[in-house]
């Protein structure tokens, strides 16, 4: 069983080997006057008699009266032979007094040969039946053979026995063992000793402190029945005495000690096994946690990458904006916890490897595909897909924005063209020239010429419509079928108009010779009104045309072009007045000559009223265009403000992150103060970095505003939010790894017993040879570092030769004809650099130095512990494991031990030797 009070105070330790002394020199060992107390003498008589009989019965005899039965010396000599295991000289069988004295003297001489000084005890007094001397002699024998060998933490015999009793009874209520007299009167201490070692024999909770007789009788009866300890005292004598006899109590208690001493060895062995199994169970728990965390993280990456690699475009801007919002949620909500999990996974892996090295266990090898390098590779793929996905989203948004703009432009131009072509086919197919007069035919011909001019002016619009439709098809516009159908209809109608126009011209030309009269004014009006009308229609179309810009320069260009357009309006107005003057001249001539006009201008459908109406429309659209351009200018200025705001913060955060990265690198090399001080300083440094997080969050908010404003460039800074995110994540990971390195160094120091000075010496030497401050030593640098610490790498086991600098040590080797052993150094490199990377980290360097200077549990020690629990057998049974070990660790062993197949095997026997070997990596558990 486990002793939970093995660390009680050391006040009982004598600091040296127990020495058996003269009874008068023992504390209260023999006060002759006290024997005059009849109660004490009675207790001693009964106790000493029972103690002697417990040994004499092994030889098939016993005594009844202690002072009478030892008078002839025969049973006294027999008692000494039984308790010592040695042969005494042959006794004399005579009945005379001299024979008895000789026998007693042989017994006394044997006692003296064991280092016991007998003062005032002679053979004559024993032969004469002196009760006082006889009891003193028996007490001397008890002290020498039953109590002297008791030693707990190098205390004397009495103190050792008292300390043993205190530790065993410490957990029990109402028990406080301070001596060997009144502390035992209530009987609870005797019951506590039995219950501590054999709890099934006594129901301790039912005992009452106010019922000492029941308690004492219960303990004495149980000890006699189950522990083979004879009843040496009467409960009534102990309760009825103010102060029970100390020697009687010590004699009785020593029997309990010897009865339970075997359990002490088993308890020690169980403690060792529990310690080893606890380490193994903890390491297996850490391995399971790593495997689960790695599996979950890899599964998340596996599910996320296909989502990021999905390039299926959406049809509308709203759908793509939703995708962009989903991506922002991924960046802000889903990814950061996974970054922390990845960092924690690496920290757990490093801590587990350190614990395995410290407990002399083989390194942990994760399942295939779950190495830290595998996770880093998957993470790299994730970030690659993430970057490509963001670029694709932005390009798609630009594409859809361009498509929406083109589609609206197509609809506007198509609507204007369709409005213009409405009724043109009917006009071109009418036969009005067949019944017209000459002047009317001439008018129709001129009118047709004006129409052809108008038709040519619309050719550009049709070509623009076709070009826009083509671009929409090339950009994979989702509504391309309807666009193509409308464009096809416009083109077919345009071809038809061309054919009809040509056919009508031919018809008019056939009758042109018969048409002589023409009204020049109408013709001039028509010719000037048509282009002016087209110009106004084009101006209205341009003034209503949608525009898209991305910066201030572009909107300034549009504003400049608009100002140039406005500067042409006075000239246009003069042209309008001139055209209106032609019509006025017609009216004047007609009125002057009394000509009755038949109606509208025969050469054009453009009336002065329509020109004025369109001119008014142009004048109305100009200020609206001004307003739209100024609103866009304000928007671009706002966007420029967002760019500047983001850039000003980014130009601060970016260098700050770089500076912190450099400071962490410098701190990890310098490392001043104790490891605990360094750990505290690093955690404070980490907290100062975490407190900087609001600046990153502010940048994220500014970046979101920029993306929502569809701003895709920023000439004021070279930093992007992606760069800053990566730098921030690297900064957090680097400080976490540096803290983990210090924690592992503390684990190594505490587990291996390395002093702070040694660690400082190792760190100073390591940094001295780490010339490039990379945190790792190359092979030659590592060899020089070992030499500077005074280790001879030529021998099979590194030895300390005294610290000296590299040059002096090399000079010493040359002077003695020695050189650095390549084979031994390669062996050392195989330990500190098992992956053959060519570099030695500081943690590997510390592990090597601590392994060379400290000792740990070995497989042989564990095997020896199991052998004690198995009572020296080559196997152990499940019942023995369950009896000696805690339930969870007993079942742990039973589940993993192989069946024992030796010639002495019994059913259920288990092989503890191969199990112990497997714990230390010498076979596959």
Helices and strands as residue ranges (DSSP letters): G 10-12, G 23-25, G 32-36, H 38-56, G 57-59, H 66-69, H 74-84, H 97-113, H 123-127, H 131-142, I 143-147, H 157-169, G 182-184, H 188-197, G 199-201, G 204-206, H 212-226, H 235-239, H 246-309, H 317-329, I 330-334, H 335-358, H 372-421, H 424-429, G 432-434, H 438-457, H 459-474, H 480-510, G 512-514, H 520-544, H 552-567, H 569-592, H 608-670, H 675-690, H 693-708, H 721-752, H 756-769, E 776-778, H 779-788, H 806-815, H 822-832, E 839-841, H 842-853, H 859-869, H 878-884, H 887-896, E 898-899, E 910-911, H 912-919
